[in-house]
Amino acid sequence: MFLKNTWYVACKPDEIEGKPLGRKVCNEAIVFYRQADGSPAAVEDFCPHRGAPLSLGYVSDGKLVCGYHGLEMGCDGKAVAMPGQRVRGFPCIKSYATVERHGFIWVWPGDKDQADPALIPELHWAHDPEWAYGGGYYHVRCDYRLMIDNLMDLTHETYVHSTSIGQKEIDETPCTTKVEGDHVITSRFMNELPEAPPFWKLALRGHGLPDDQRVDRWQICHFNPPTHVMIEVGVALAGHGGYDAPADKKVYAIVVDFITPETETSHHYFWGMARHFKPQDPALTVAIREGQRKVFGEDLQMLERQQANLSTWPERKLLMLNIDAGGVQSRRVIDRVLAQETAAKANASSATGVAEAAQ
């Protein structure tokens, strides 16, 4: 089961430029497109005429046109017109609340009436000229919670990312995990490291800092439901205060992870990095994005093979160690919020039934 009365990143804005996009979110087939005024819209990817996927059609004057027989659909899920036919009696299809914000198209797969744009997380770096952002997308064939586990426990970097961001001091340094309401924070601070790993040496050079000196390094992972993970990362020249070092002595960034469930064993992964140094350097943005793409690519095989094993042996129990605390606590938050959503839905359904019986 998935949380549905919440906002997920559905796609990047350029994915719906000039054509519709079909994408499954929380097991629901949805087609995204732009209306005549440029605003995003989303409806079920199902033509009420013959069941064809509307994503194989096209957009004309802001209306979604089925590519099978030309049925035009409105953003409210109602049929608008069809060549040579009357469509007044056609059944409606589900429509979804969508918002374009922070460089993403967001969708609310649950009850459209409950969709509040104010609940979309505030991303200060997305609009601040002192920050630069670059990112990408991966389709990942594993349970979205495995990705959350991966991001909330960075001990694996020593092994999976040994040639990019990994170093032995990561798994030698204990991490701490705390929960503040629905917010889970896992932190690791590494001081006086002999040197930075390759990816961070690139960042140091990009900021005009030496890459052959001792450094302090930090990783602060933040999980918030439904599936968002933001990780404060960086290195500072040793002896200048680490995380609190002045801007000219460190490279500081936020790893951006928006994880959107597709099915029980697959998800959409929107990754990126917002950096707080040299924001006006587009070449550095490209170099960091390419380096990050390589890092995340290293996770894919591990996660997908992990899912294959778990699907083959579903009865096997997994061990929970102290390094797994961030992922374990994040799953507990998901379970708690999901239980609340399920209970609210059941109560609403019961109230509706009582009201109908009383009529």
N, C-alpha and C positions, 0 to 999 in steps of 0.2 A: 504494500500500500504506500501511497505517496501523500504528502501534504499538498492540497490543491488550492485552498483558499490563501494563496500567497503569490508573490511575484517571482518569476524565474526569467533569466535571460533566454530569449527565444532565438535570436539571431543578431547578426551585425547589420547595420542599416544598408550597406551596399549589397546585401544578399537579396533584397527585395526591390532593387532599382530596376524598373522596367519590366519586371516579370514576377509572377507569384512564386512562393517557396513553400513546398510541403515539408513539414517536420513533425515528428511525433514527440509529444511532451506528456509525461506521466501517463503513458499508454493511450493518449488521445491523439488521433490524426488531425492535424491542424494545417490550414493553408494561410500563409501570411502574404499581404500585398499592401500597396499604397493606394489610398483614395485620391480623388481628384485634387483635394487640397494638400496632398502630400503626407497626410497623417497615416499612420499604420492601421491596419484592420486585420482581423483574423476570424475565420469561421471553420466549421468542420470541413475536412478535406473529403467531402462526399456530396456528389450532385444528387439532389432529391429525385431527379428524373430516372436515371438508370444506374446510379451508384458509382459513376466514374469519378476518379480523383480530380477535384477542381484544380489542383496544383499543376495538372497537365494542360490547363487552359491558358488564358492570357488576360491582361487588364486593358479595358477600353473605357476611356472617359471616367476612370475611377471605379468602374464596375468590374467585378470578377466574372469572366465568361468561360463557361465549360468548353473544353476543347473537343467534346464528343458531338454535341448537338446544338451548341450555341446558347444554352440557357444562361441568362444574366442573373447574378446573385447580388443582393445588397449586403452592406456590412452588418445588418441586423439579422442576417440569416434567412431573409425572405426572398423568394423568387421575384424578379423585377420584370423580365420579359423573355420571350423566346420566339424565334422566327416562325410565323404561321400558327402560333399556339396561344391559348389563353392560360395564364399561370396563376390566376387568383386562388385556386383551390390547392396549389402545391403545398406540401408540408414544409414547415420551417426547419432549418438545421441550426445547430448550436452556434452562437457567436461568442467571442471572447473579448474581454477587456485587454487593450494593448496601449502601451505608452512608449514613446521614444525619449530616452533620457540617458545622459552620461555616455553617449556613444554606443548604446545598445537598444534593441527592441525588446521590451519586457512584455510578458504575457501572464495573465491570471487564469489558470486552467479550471478554477472552481466556480463558485457562484458569482456571476458577473455583478450582481447587485452589491456584493460585499467588497468589490475591488476599490481600494482607496489609493490613488497615486502617492499620497503622502507616506505610505508604508514602503515605498521603494527606498532602499538604503541611500543615504547621502554619501557621495564620493567626492570629497573636497578636492582631490587631486585632478579630477576630470575637468575642472573649470579654472584652475589656478595657473597663471602663466609661469609660476616658479617650478612647475612640475611638467614632466614629459611622460607620455604613455605610448607604449607599443605592445601589441599582443596578437593572438591568433586563435585558432579553433582546432580541436581534435574530436573526432567521433571515437568513443572508447567502448569496447565490448566488455564491460563489467558493471556490476552493481555500483551505483553512485556512492554508496557508503564506503566501498573499498577505496575510492579516491579520497574521500574525507579522511579515512584512516591514514592514508599515505601522506596527506598534507599536514595532518596534526601530529605526526611522528616523523621527524626529519632524520632520525637515526640512520635510516636506510641510505642517506646520501653517501656515507662512507663507502658503501658497497655498490649501489646502483649507479652512482654518479662519481665514481672514483677519478675520472679524468676531467671533470668540469667544476663541480662545487663541493665534492666530497673531500674530507680529510679525517684522519684518525681521531683528532681531538673531539669530533662531534659525538661519537659514541663513548668517549672517555669522560665527557662532561655531563653530569646529571641535569635533567630538565625538571621544571616544576609546572604543575597544572592546577588551575583554580577555576571555579565556576561562579559566575555572577549572573544570576537569573538564567536566561537562555544563552548567555555569552560564555564560551569556553576559551580560556587562554592558556597556552603552553609556551613556556619561555626557556631559552637556553642562552647563557652568556659565556663566551670563551675568551679568556684574556691571555695576552702575551703569547700568541701563536707565532711560531718561527716565520711563517709567511702565509699569504693568502692563497687560496686555490686558484686555478687558471681563470675561471670566469670572473672572479673578483679582482684578479690582477688586471684584466682587461678594463674593468670599471675604474680602478685606481688610475691607470694610465689615461683613461678618457677624461678624468677630472684633474689631470695634471699633477698627480701624486706619485711618489716612487712605489714600485711594486715589489721591491726586494727587502723591505723592512718588516720588523715584527708588527703584528696587528692585533687588535681586539675585534671580536666578531660576535654578532647577536642574531638570534632567530626568535621572533615572538609571533606565534600562530594564534589567530583569532577566528573562531567559528561562531557563526550566527545562523539560525534557521531561516529558510528551510535547508540551504546547502552551501551557503557562502563562506569562503575561507579567505582571509586577508592575512598576509605574513609580512611583518616588518623585518627587514633583513639589511645587513650592511657590514662594513668593516671600517675601522678607524686606525690610524697610525697609533701604535701602542704608546701609552703614557699621556694621552690627551683626554681621557674620560670615557672612552668606549662609546656606548650608545649616546651619551650626552656630550660628546666631543663637538667642538665648533665645526661649522659647515665646511671650512677650508681644510679640515683634517680628516674628513671621512667621506665615504660614499654610502648614501642611505636611500632605500627604496621600499616599495610595498609590492609584494607579489600578489597579483590579483587572480582569484580563482572563483569563477562562477560555474557551478556544476548543476546541470539541468537533467533530471531523470528522463530517459526515453522509455525504457522498459525495465523489468526487474533485473535484467542483466546487460544493460547498455545505458550510456548517457552521453550528453553533449558537454564538452569541456571547453569553456572560454577562458583562456589563460592570457596573462599579460604582466607587465611590470611598469609601475609608475615610479619614476625616479626623481629625487630632489637634488639633482646636481646636473650642471650643464644642460638645462632644458631646451636651449635653442640650438642644439647640435643635432641635426637630423641624421648625420652619418653615425653618430654614437647610438642614436635610437635604433637604427637598422642593425648595428653590430650587436647590441644587447638583445634585441628581439631574436636575432639568429642564434645567439648563444643560448637564450632561454628556450627557443624551439628545440634545440638539441637536447637540453636538459630534460624537458618534458617528454620528448620522444623516447628517452631512455626508460621512462616509467611504463610506457605502453605495453611492451612485451611482458613485463613482470606482472602488471595488473590483469591483463587479459588471460595469461596462463594461470594466474591465481584463481580467476573466476572459473576457468575450465576445470581446475582441480576441485573447487568447492561444489561445482555442479555435478561432478562425477561422484564425489563422496560427501553428500549433504549431511550424513549422519555423524561425521567426525566433528569433535569439539576442538575449538581453537584455544590456544593458550593466551592468557592475558598477563603481560608483564608490566613493570612500572613504566616502561617506555611507551606502552599502549594507552596510557591514561587519557591523553587528549582525544583519541578516537573513541574510546569507551564512553567518556563523558559526553562527547558530541552525539553519539548514538542514543544515549539516555535522554538528551534534550529532544532529539527527533521523536523518539517514542512517546515522550510526555506530551509534546505539542500535537502529535498525531492523535493521541488518545483524547485530547481536549477537542480537537476538530471533529472527531468521530462522535463524541458525546453530544456536541452542539448540534450536529446534523440529525442525530437520533431524536433529540429533544424537539427540534423544529418539526420533524416529520410527525412526531407524536402529537404536538400541538395542532398541526394541520388536520390530523385525523380526528381529533376531538371536536374541532370547529366544524368540520364537515358533518360529523355525526349529529351535531346539535342543530343543524339546519333542517 
